[in-house]
């Protein structure tokens, strides 16, 4: 029988999928057979002709688990699925059976099975398959991923614990994640002292690394539904800063930060030409990821020729204002994909440098 770890979270964007990734990576160094399942998939995607959850697709691609794909994502929710459940058009019993059968098949071939929930403990309740209930059905103890603070972590842990306790599920550890480096040791000390009488352990996750949350060029292209022109070989380059080219051309060039995505309106020919030329200089190539060019006015003919000849990556839109584009980009939370090789390499490196897998393994023995 496979050992199981249910990866839960106290809320959105705590780093649950990243946790699944680094645990898979470390577990494969110790166990020959490690499996993954996302019982309820709220984010459908298509992989190898099969509709599966995005996180299951990511794990399958990164770790070469394509042959187990049908078991890794047994229930995928589509728009309207929850209403269909309430209307009786989708059977809760059938969904439950699909989850149980998929888990059983994976257990037969695995030494360790990582089960990733879909958010906080209550997510899935509309299906009568909350994360807490699934953990009970699969008889899987829980690792709860939290943020990296103190008060908010305590509050959210207890709120989620209530539902796990109601379902009779054992929470064996919490993983404090996205810790502020300067406060890492102090935060962990306070959390461990506060939870000293609780039955679960407090484990240390990753420090906060903005690069893991920062988007790539292709992410912005997909987010805005705009084609990417120019150097497509850099489509997976990470954007560390988003700046608006509102100042003078010289000033914009002077204040460019590392890996900047610059928003420049179509009427600013001088600035567009300057950025295209600077892109040819190695010292500036590292600063300029690409351009986003909004505006109703067409780009000047000569400017367009210079842009195309420079091969600078750029997106062009007439649908949004500069301020709208800045808001859309900066409010977006970038999720990992199998093509984010730089981010995936960082996750592996951080896992090996900072996480004690043997300690976690002993807790879930």
N, C-alpha and C positions, 0 to 999 in steps of 0.2 A: 504494500500500500504506500502510495506516495505521500511524502510530507507536504503540507499545504500552508501557504501564507496568503491571507486575504489582504490586499493593499487597499485600505480605505483612506478617506481624506476628511478634513474638517470643513472643507469648502472648495471653491474653484481656485485654480491656479496656485495650488500649494506645491506642485511638482510631483504629482502622483505618477504620471507616465514616465517622467525622468527616473523616478525611483524604481519603477518596474524595469526600465532599461538597465540601470546599473546593477540591480540585483540579478537580472538574467546574466549579465556579463560576468559578475563575480561567482555566481553559482556554477556556471559552466566550467570554471577553473577547478571546482571541487567535485561536482557530480557529472556523470556521463550523460544523464538523461534529465533535461530540465524542460518543463512545458509551461505554456502560458494560455490563459483563457480570460476573455472579457465577456462575462455571462450576458450582460445587457449592454448593447451598443447603441448609444444615442446619436452617434456621428457616422452615418453610412458612407462608405466609399466602395470603389470597385477595384478588385485585385484578382488577376488571373481569371477574369470572367465571373467572379463570385462577389456578391454584395456582402461586405463585412464591415465591422466597425473600424474607424481610422486607426485606433491604437493597436488593434489586433493586426491590421495590415502592416503597421510600422514594425512591430515585433517580428512578424513573419519574415519581412524583407531583411531586416538587420541580422537576424539569427538563422536564416535559411530554414524556416519552419513551414514552408508552403504546403507540404503534404498534410499538415495537421490543420490547415486553415478552416475547414468546415466545422471542426470542433472548437476552434479558438474563439469563434464569434457566433454562438448558437442563436442568439436573438438580436436582430437589428431593427431598431425603431425607425419608422419613416414618418413624415408629416401626417398627422391624423391618426396615428397608431393608438395613442392614449384614448381618444374619443371612441375608437372602435372597440377597445377593451371595455369601456363603460357601457357601450351599446350592446355588448355581448357578441359582437362580430368576430372578436378574437378571443380565444379561450385561454384563460389564465392557467388552467390545468395543463394545456398543451405547451405553453411557454415554459412552465415549470419543468415538465418532463424533458423538453429539449435541453434545458440547462443541466439537469441531472444526468442525462445520457451522455452529453458532450464531456462533462467533467469525469464521468466514469471511464470513458474511452481513453482520455488523456492520463488518468491515474494509472491505468494498466501498463502504460509504457514509460512512465516517468518516475524518477527518484524524488524530484521536487517539482511541485506545481505552484506557479505564481498566478494568483487570481486577482485581477484588477477590477475594483468597483467603479461605479460611474458617478463619483462625486461624494457628497456627504452621506451620512448613514441613512437618511430618509429618501434619497433619490431612488425612484422606481416604485414608490408606494402606490402610485396610481395603478400599477400593474399587479399590486399585491406581491411585489417582488422587490422590496427595498433592499439596499445593500446589506442591512442588518439581517434581513430574512434569508437572503441568499447565502450569507456566511453561515447561518444556522443550518440551512438545507444541505450545504456542502461540508458541514462539520469542519470549518476552517477557522483557526484563530486569526486575530486581526493585528496588523501593523497599521497604525493610524498616522498618516502624514499631516503635519501641521505647518503653520507659518513659523517665523523665527522670532516672535515677540514674547511677551510674558503674559500680561493681563488678557489680551485677546486669545492667546493660545489656551490658557486655563479655561476661559469662558467657553470657547468652542469645543474643547475636549469634553467637558462635562455635558454640554448640550448633546453631543453625539453619543457619548457613553450611555445616556439614558435609554436610547433606542436599542443599542447593542445589549444592554442589560435586560431590557424587556424581552428580547428574543433569546436570551440565555447564551449569548456569544461571548467568548473570552477575548478581551483585548489584552494582548501580552506586551505590547510596546507601542510607544508613540515616537515618531521620528520628527524632531524639530528641524525644519528645513528652511532654506533661504535665510540663513543666519547672517547678521551684519558682522563682517570680519572683526571689527574693533570691539564688538560686544559679545563675540561668540562664547568665550569661556564664562563670562559673567552670566549670560542668559542661560546657558546650560546648567550652571551651578544653582541659579534661582529655581529653575524648573525642577531639577532633581530634588532640591530641598522641599519644595512645595508638595511634590507628588510622592514624597518618601513613604507615606503610609498606603499608597495605592498598590494594587497587585501588578501593575504594568511597569516596565522599565522605560527610562527616557534615553533615547539614542540620538546621536548627533548626525544630522544630514549634511548637505552641502552649504557652504557659504553662498551668499547671494552673488550670482554672476550675471550681470546685465546681458552679456553676450548670448546667454542661453534663451533669453526672452526677446532679443532683438530680431527684427525681420531680415529676410534676404530680399534681393531684387525680385526674384521670381515670386516670392510671397506677396510683395506689393503689387506686382503685375496681376496676380490672380485675385488679390483683394479688390483692386480697382477695376478688374475685368478689362485691362488694357494690354495690347501687345507690346512686347519689349523689342526695341530696335537697338542696333549697334552691336557691341561685343557681347554675344550671348554666352560666351565661355565663362563670363563672370556672373552669370545669372544667380548662382548660389552664394555669391559674396555677401557677407553679413554687414548690415547697415548699423553703425554705432551711433550716428547722429543724423537728425533730420533738421535742416536749416532752410530758412526762407531767404531768397536772394533779394532783399528789399533795399539794402544799402548801395552805395556806389560800387562800381565794378572793382575798383582797387581794394576797397574795404572788404568786400565779400571774399576776395582772393586771400586777403590777409588773415581773416578769421576762420578760414576753413579748418575744421577739426578732422581727426583721423576717421576714415571710412564714413564720409558724409554723403547723404542723399540730399541734393539741393533742388528746391522748388523755385523755378524761374519762369515768370510769365512770358508768353510768346512775343510780346512787344519789345522785350529787352535784348535786342540783337547784340549789342556790345558785350553784355555779360555772357550770353550764350556762346558767342564766338571765343571769348576769353577762356571759358571753362573747357571748350572743345580743344583749344590749343594747350592749355595747362595739362589736360589729360594725357598729352603726348610726352610730358616730362616725368621721369620716374619718381622724383620727389613729390610730385602732386598726384601721381596715379594712386598712391596709397591713401590719399585724402579724398579723392573723388570716386565714389561708387557709381554714381549716375545722376541723371537729371529727370525731374518731373516737370513737364511744360504745359501749364494750363493757359487758357485764354481763348477768347473768340477770334481775335485777330490771327490770321495765318502767319506762320514763321516766314521771315523774309527769304526770298529765293536763294540769295548768296549765303545767308546764314544757314539755311537748310543744307546746302551743298557742303559747307564746312563741318557741320554736325555729322553728316553721313561719312565724309572722308576721314574724320577723326576716329570714327568707330566708337565714340563714347556711348555707353548704354543710356537710353532715355525712353520715357513714356510720354505720350502726348494725349491730352484730353481737353475737351471743350465743355464738359458736363459740370465741373465743380469749380468753385472759387479756390484761391490759394488757402484761405483760412479753413475751408471745409476739408480740403485735402490734408492739411496738416493735422487737423483733429482726427480724421479717419485713420491716418497712419499711426499717430502717437497713441490712440486709444486701443488700437488692435493688439491683441495678445498673440504673439507668434507661437504656434505649436510645432514641435519637432516633426520632421518628415525623414524618410529614408535617404533623401538626397542631401540632407544637411550634414555632410561628412565632417565638416569642421566642428560643428557642435557635438556630434556623436563621439568624435575623438576626444573632445574635452570631457564629456561625461565619463568615458572609460578611464581617462587619466585621473580625474578627480576621485572616482570610485576606488581605484587602486591606491591612491595616495592617502585618502582621508577616512575610508569606511572600513570598519572591522566586521567583515562578513561572518567570521567564526563566532563572534559574540551574538550576532543576530541568530545564527543557525542554532546555537545552544539554547536560546530562548524559545525557539519554535520546535525544539526536538520533541 
